[in-house]
Amino acid sequence: MYCDFFGFSEKPFEIAPDFKFLYLTPRYQETLNSLVSGIRERLGLIVLTGREGVGKGTLLRAATERLDESTKVVQMVSNDLPFEYLLAMALVELGLSKPEEDLPGPEAFDRLKHYAEKQFANDSNVVFVIKDAQNLDNQAIKN
């Protein structure tokens, strides 16, 4: 209905954001460029902070869309989950285990470590995007 009124050829406002309609102010463009280059250059831990609703999640999704296929991205939402659960989720998302597989912590960690080393040797990246990382429990942060 509003498309006809405003003369839009397609709907720009849907539940899931369509990045072709993403408007980047100079500050958001700079942040997006920093995220992408930080990932490509393997700068390690990158923290994106800001108040709720300012677009952090949208910027992170836009950044991961700009990465090539050699970068494996694992996206997780932290709701105070234990480290073992996050690790198991990451292994499943990377195709390194099956959801029903119950690996002991050291074996699960070794699988992830060997996978990351192999990716690194092949000049590829593994990126973990943890939304609401401030909610991680202390054990998850230490590991």
Residue frames as qw, qx, qy, qz and C-alpha x, y, z in Angstrom:
[[0.000, 0.885, 0.466, 0.000, 0.00, 0.00, 0.00],
 [0.255, -0.857, 0.099, 0.436, 2.71, 2.50, 0.98],
 [0.524, -0.100, 0.565, 0.630, 4.76, 1.46, -2.07],
 [0.269, 0.653, 0.570, 0.420, 2.08, 2.88, -4.38],
 [0.171, -0.949, -0.235, 0.122, 1.72, 6.03, -2.30],
 [0.350, -0.775, 0.308, 0.427, 5.47, 6.78, -2.27],
 [0.635, 0.696, -0.261, -0.210, 6.15, 5.36, -5.73],
 [0.367, -0.525, 0.766, 0.054, 8.46, 2.58, -4.52],
 [0.639, 0.310, -0.592, -0.381, 9.07, -0.28, -6.93],
 [0.692, -0.102, -0.706, 0.111, 9.59, -2.70, -4.02],
 [0.604, -0.763, -0.175, -0.149, 9.10, -2.86, -0.26],
 [0.353, 0.595, -0.512, 0.509, 12.06, -1.38, 1.63],
 [0.350, -0.420, 0.554, -0.628, 10.66, -2.21, 5.09],
 [0.816, -0.076, -0.531, -0.214, 10.45, -5.92, 5.84],
 [0.801, -0.594, 0.046, -0.064, 10.98, -7.95, 9.00],
 [0.804, -0.196, 0.226, 0.515, 14.43, -9.13, 7.86],
 [0.024, 0.832, -0.159, -0.531, 16.58, -6.22, 6.69],
 [0.788, 0.500, 0.234, 0.273, 17.52, -6.08, 3.03],
 [0.538, -0.511, 0.114, 0.661, 21.02, -4.67, 2.79],
 [0.368, 0.379, 0.429, 0.733, 20.49, -3.07, -0.57],
 [0.166, -0.846, -0.315, -0.398, 18.40, -0.51, 1.34],
 [0.655, -0.519, -0.240, 0.495, 21.00, 0.01, 4.07],
 [0.182, 0.913, -0.022, 0.366, 21.84, 3.67, 4.48],
 [0.757, -0.243, -0.224, 0.563, 25.30, 4.23, 5.91],
 [0.089, -0.995, 0.039, 0.011, 26.09, 7.58, 7.44],
 [0.421, 0.708, -0.504, 0.259, 29.80, 8.47, 7.32],
 [0.365, -0.530, 0.657, -0.393, 30.23, 7.21, 10.90],
 [0.884, 0.017, 0.399, -0.242, 28.47, 3.90, 10.16],
 [0.787, 0.585, -0.194, 0.039, 30.46, 3.48, 6.94],
 [0.130, 0.703, -0.626, 0.313, 33.69, 3.99, 8.89],
 [0.610, -0.329, 0.623, -0.362, 32.60, 1.44, 11.50],
 [0.929, 0.277, 0.181, -0.168, 31.62, -1.06, 8.82],
 [0.598, 0.685, -0.388, 0.149, 34.95, -0.60, 7.03],
 [0.155, -0.621, 0.679, -0.358, 36.81, -1.08, 10.33],
 [0.810, -0.120, 0.484, -0.308, 34.92, -4.30, 11.07],
 [0.897, 0.439, 0.014, -0.041, 35.57, -5.77, 7.64],
 [0.448, 0.707, -0.483, 0.257, 39.23, -4.81, 7.53],
 [0.397, -0.553, 0.629, -0.375, 39.77, -6.01, 11.11],
 [0.905, 0.026, 0.380, -0.190, 38.40, -9.41, 10.16],
 [0.802, 0.580, -0.115, 0.080, 40.32, -9.64, 6.90],
 [0.283, 0.715, -0.521, 0.372, 43.56, -8.60, 8.61],
 [0.787, -0.237, -0.552, 0.141, 42.97, -11.04, 11.51],
 [0.026, 0.619, -0.333, 0.711, 43.31, -8.38, 14.17],
 [0.216, -0.057, -0.860, 0.458, 41.88, -10.67, 16.85],
 [0.069, -0.598, -0.730, 0.323, 39.15, -9.60, 19.22],
 [0.014, -0.282, -0.239, -0.929, 36.96, -6.81, 17.87],
 [0.047, -0.494, -0.732, 0.467, 34.37, -5.29, 20.18],
 [0.073, -0.403, -0.387, -0.826, 31.44, -3.29, 18.89],
 [0.148, -0.428, -0.699, 0.553, 29.56, -1.43, 21.60],
 [0.153, -0.206, -0.205, -0.944, 26.65, 0.95, 21.67],
 [0.457, 0.062, 0.495, -0.737, 23.22, 1.47, 23.11],
 [0.414, 0.294, 0.862, -0.020, 20.40, -0.88, 22.29],
 [0.443, 0.737, 0.496, -0.121, 18.78, -0.23, 18.93],
 [0.011, 0.813, -0.251, -0.525, 21.55, 1.82, 17.29],
 [0.757, 0.582, -0.198, -0.223, 22.28, -0.80, 14.62],
 [0.284, -0.595, 0.750, 0.050, 25.15, -2.91, 15.96],
 [0.683, 0.097, 0.724, -0.034, 23.54, -6.15, 14.78],
 [0.635, 0.743, 0.183, -0.106, 22.76, -4.68, 11.37],
 [0.149, 0.857, -0.484, -0.097, 26.36, -3.50, 10.99],
 [0.457, -0.377, 0.806, 0.024, 27.66, -6.94, 11.99],
 [0.726, 0.372, 0.577, -0.038, 25.41, -8.66, 9.45],
 [0.481, 0.868, -0.065, -0.102, 26.44, -6.15, 6.78],
 [0.122, -0.745, 0.649, 0.094, 30.10, -6.80, 7.62],
 [0.581, -0.131, 0.802, 0.039, 29.76, -10.58, 7.36],
 [0.692, 0.615, 0.366, -0.097, 27.96, -10.19, 4.02],
 [0.321, 0.899, -0.281, -0.098, 31.01, -8.35, 2.69],
 [0.419, -0.536, 0.726, 0.100, 33.39, -11.20, 3.49],
 [0.546, 0.360, -0.635, -0.412, 34.35, -13.77, 0.88],
 [0.920, -0.132, -0.238, -0.281, 33.62, -17.49, 1.07],
 [0.632, 0.254, -0.608, 0.408, 37.02, -18.26, 2.59],
 [0.111, -0.288, 0.530, -0.790, 35.81, -16.70, 5.85],
 [0.444, -0.378, -0.808, -0.083, 33.69, -19.02, 7.97],
 [0.216, -0.376, 0.226, -0.872, 31.32, -17.08, 10.21],
 [0.375, -0.369, -0.836, 0.153, 29.68, -18.49, 13.33],
 [0.229, -0.448, 0.027, -0.864, 26.94, -16.29, 14.73],
 [0.438, -0.343, -0.795, 0.244, 25.72, -16.86, 18.27],
 [0.325, -0.699, -0.035, -0.636, 23.54, -15.07, 20.77],
 [0.352, 0.084, -0.762, 0.538, 24.77, -15.24, 24.33],
 [0.564, -0.591, -0.157, -0.555, 22.11, -15.61, 26.96],
 [0.419, -0.613, 0.584, -0.328, 24.49, -16.48, 29.77],
 [0.968, 0.132, -0.170, -0.128, 25.23, -19.83, 28.18],
 [0.705, -0.544, 0.400, 0.217, 28.06, -22.00, 29.50],
 [0.040, 0.661, -0.613, -0.432, 31.23, -22.27, 27.43],
 [0.353, -0.043, 0.923, 0.147, 30.65, -25.96, 26.63],
 [0.469, 0.630, 0.589, -0.193, 27.28, -25.15, 25.06],
 [0.263, 0.865, -0.158, -0.397, 28.72, -22.29, 22.96],
 [0.147, -0.493, 0.795, 0.321, 31.56, -24.54, 21.84],
 [0.438, 0.225, 0.870, 0.035, 29.13, -27.31, 20.86],
 [0.428, 0.788, 0.323, -0.301, 27.00, -24.80, 18.91],
 [0.114, 0.793, -0.435, -0.411, 30.08, -23.52, 17.08],
 [0.286, -0.249, 0.892, 0.245, 31.19, -27.05, 16.13],
 [0.478, 0.484, 0.730, -0.074, 27.76, -27.86, 14.74],
 [0.337, 0.870, 0.098, -0.346, 27.57, -24.62, 12.77],
 [0.044, 0.711, -0.607, -0.352, 31.02, -25.25, 11.28],
 [0.882, 0.252, -0.290, -0.273, 30.06, -28.82, 10.38],
 [0.219, 0.516, -0.783, 0.270, 32.61, -30.30, 12.76],
 [0.100, 0.050, 0.927, -0.358, 30.08, -32.29, 14.78],
 [0.299, -0.428, -0.703, -0.483, 26.46, -33.35, 14.73],
 [0.393, -0.548, 0.089, -0.733, 23.85, -31.83, 17.07],
 [0.893, -0.364, -0.118, -0.235, 23.33, -35.16, 18.85],
 [0.751, 0.238, -0.429, 0.441, 27.08, -35.71, 19.32],
 [0.528, -0.844, 0.017, -0.096, 28.18, -35.25, 22.92],
 [0.686, 0.434, -0.355, 0.465, 31.91, -34.51, 22.88],
 [0.622, -0.575, -0.251, 0.468, 34.01, -34.11, 26.02],
 [0.028, -0.970, -0.010, 0.240, 35.26, -30.53, 26.42],
 [0.360, -0.600, 0.533, 0.475, 38.92, -31.17, 25.55],
 [0.487, 0.189, 0.751, 0.403, 38.02, -33.14, 22.39],
 [0.265, 0.855, 0.445, 0.033, 35.56, -30.46, 21.27],
 [0.131, -0.919, 0.167, 0.331, 38.12, -27.73, 21.85],
 [0.468, -0.335, 0.662, 0.480, 40.78, -29.73, 19.95],
 [0.478, 0.510, 0.660, 0.276, 38.44, -30.10, 16.96],
 [0.139, 0.969, 0.198, -0.055, 37.88, -26.37, 16.86],
 [0.335, -0.770, 0.381, 0.387, 41.59, -25.64, 17.33],
 [0.524, -0.074, 0.710, 0.465, 42.64, -27.98, 14.51],
 [0.386, 0.721, 0.546, 0.183, 39.97, -26.56, 12.23],
 [0.023, -0.983, -0.005, 0.184, 41.11, -23.00, 12.94],
 [0.435, -0.561, 0.542, 0.449, 44.75, -23.95, 12.33],
 [0.525, 0.257, 0.709, 0.395, 43.80, -25.57, 9.01],
 [0.244, 0.897, 0.365, 0.050, 41.82, -22.48, 7.98],
 [0.217, -0.897, 0.221, 0.316, 44.74, -20.25, 8.91],
 [0.520, -0.283, 0.656, 0.469, 47.19, -22.42, 6.92],
 [0.409, 0.467, 0.678, 0.394, 44.86, -22.11, 3.90],
 [0.112, 0.033, 0.059, 0.991, 44.77, -18.31, 4.32],
 [0.359, -0.553, -0.581, -0.476, 41.15, -18.48, 5.46],
 [0.130, -0.316, 0.448, -0.826, 39.45, -17.03, 8.53],
 [0.382, -0.479, -0.790, 0.011, 37.09, -18.24, 11.23],
 [0.097, -0.329, 0.154, -0.926, 34.99, -15.48, 12.78],
 [0.258, -0.470, -0.815, 0.222, 32.80, -15.76, 15.85],
 [0.181, -0.417, -0.074, -0.887, 30.12, -13.10, 16.16],
 [0.312, -0.369, -0.807, 0.340, 28.69, -13.19, 19.67],
 [0.217, -0.601, -0.228, -0.735, 25.70, -10.95, 20.10],
 [0.606, -0.698, 0.017, -0.381, 25.21, -9.77, 23.69],
 [0.713, 0.228, -0.550, 0.371, 28.67, -11.05, 24.67],
 [0.126, -0.498, 0.452, -0.730, 28.41, -9.05, 27.89],
 [0.813, -0.280, 0.109, -0.499, 26.10, -11.84, 29.08],
 [0.744, 0.254, -0.609, 0.105, 28.75, -14.56, 28.74],
 [0.780, -0.625, -0.043, -0.007, 29.45, -16.34, 31.97],
 [0.246, -0.841, 0.474, 0.089, 32.91, -15.98, 33.54],
 [0.724, -0.168, 0.641, 0.190, 33.94, -19.50, 32.52],
 [0.674, 0.619, 0.360, 0.182, 33.14, -18.81, 28.86],
 [0.148, 0.972, -0.176, 0.055, 35.22, -15.62, 28.93],
 [0.479, -0.660, 0.569, 0.105, 38.19, -17.37, 30.56],
 [0.752, 0.075, 0.617, 0.221, 38.18, -20.17, 27.98]]
